[in-house]
Amino acid sequence: MIKKVSEKIIRMPKWKALILASRPPFLQVTLASIIIGIVIAWIHNVAIDPLLALFVLLIGILFHLSVNLVHEYWDWKSGTDNINVNAIRPFTGGSGMIQLGLVTPKEELAFGLSLMIIGIILGIYVILQAMSMLIPLLIIGAIAVISIVFYTGSPLKLSHRGLGELFVFLNFGPLMSLGAYIVLAQRISLESVIGGTLTGILTAAILYINEFPDAEADAKAGKRHLVVRLGLRKARYGYAILALLPYIIQLITIPFGLIPWTTLITVVTLPIALKNIKICFKNYNNPKSLFPANLGTIKHHLVYSTLLILGYVTVPFLPFSSYISVF
């Protein structure tokens, strides 16, 4: 049986291997943040242009797949994925498509850069539809491109300098939500930044927990992300902060009327967060036993972001205001 599965993998078509290398299942983080920006624009009585909304989603998807591919190429070049004996793919240690010989590193890089270029072209079209907000959109786009090329690439190597988690949070959180809102509403919204921040933190948590099994290999390759810098034991506390911070932000912002109280529906996901934290604290140095927390963090993001969107969608249908201010 194992032999048959191996042969099936080895005979995989090149196009399918490239798609798997881009790790599309993780697109949930991009879709969540962009949809939040769109929904907030909708409840702010913005006339949503369906084509523009679709293009914003497509641009986010293209950039996300691109960064996965370009990042994996640089990880191959640095050697970290090649020496990672603790990898549980596709969650940690890359997709493994290069290591299985199904694609070459240059093919992954070319595919990743091609997706980025298509995203840039579509981005130019979108920007032309919102010229009044040219500067903020250009800034968001520039940060996205810089993050794709230099997340693990020279000379910046953002993830090697302990900045990878920050840029993942920004790009897959507030910048995506704000960008979607700006394109559709042609103005800036603090609420879209807050909404994107909530999902962006949990996206950073996915990256962060996946760095635990990779820490040994990453350290040897000079990739000194936050988990490597803190050490596995201390890094547990960083994970706990990321898992719980969205709830804290909600409790702070809701009383000021910055986000609707209906978003408190996300509190039902707190047990998932606590369970993941417990697993992390107990099994931080055991990759196989830690795996339920790796998978659980993805589940946490999915359920939390879905409920957050649902909390926003219900706002226009309430017979009373969902925004309160007790101060």
C-alpha positions, 0 to 999 in steps of 0.5 A: 500500500505504501509503495502504491501511494509513493508511486502515485505521488511520484507520478503526479503531474507537474501542474498539480505539484505546483498547485500543491506547492502553493498550499491553497488550503491556507487561503482561508486567512486571506479570504477571511480578512478580505471578506471582513473588509468587504462586509464592513463596507457593506454595513457602512452603506457602501454600494458594493461593486461586485466586479471590484470585490471579486478582483480584490479577492483574486488579487489577495489569493494571487499574492498569497499563493505567490508568497508561499511559492517564493518563500519555499524557494528561498527556504530550499536555497537556505537549506532549512527545508532540506534538513528539517527532520521534524516537518509535518507537511504541508503544515510545517517544513514547506510543501515537500514538492521540491524534496520529492523531486516533483518540481524544481526550485526554479519552477516554483520560483517562476510560478510564484513570481508569475502569480505575483505579476498577474496580481500586480497587473490586476492591482493596477486596474483596481487602483485605477478605479479608486484614484482618489485613494492612490497613495494608501493603495500604493503603500499597501501594494508596495508592502505586499510585494516587498513582503513576497520577495523579501520575506525569506529572500536576500537582502532583507530576509525579514523572517530571518530577522524576527520580523516575519510574524509581524509582516504576516500579521500586517499583510494577512490582516489589517492591510487586506481588510483596509485595502478591500475597504478602501477600494470599495468605499474610497475612504479609510476606515478604522473599523476595517483595520480593527476587524483585520487585526483580529484575524491577522493576529490569528494568522500570525498564530498559525505561522508562530505555532508552525515554527516550533517543529521547524525551529531546530532546522531553521536555527541551523540555516540562520533563520532566526524567527521569533520562536528561535530567538525566544527558545521553545520554552519561552516561545510558548507564552508568545503563542498564548498571547497571540491566541487570546489577544483577539478577545482582549481587543474586542473587549476593549474596542466594543465599549467604545463603539468601534466594532459591533457587540454582535462580534462577541459571538466569537467568544464561543471559540475560546475553548479551542484557543485554551485547548491549543494553548494547553497542548503547546505548553505541554508538548512544545518540544515534541513535534508529533504531540504538538501537531494537534495544536498546529491543526487546532490553530488553523481550526481556531482561525477558521471558526473565529473568522467565520463567526466574526464575519457572521457577527458583522453580517447580522448588524443591518438586520437588528432592530436596534444599534449593534454599536454601543458606547459606555464611555 
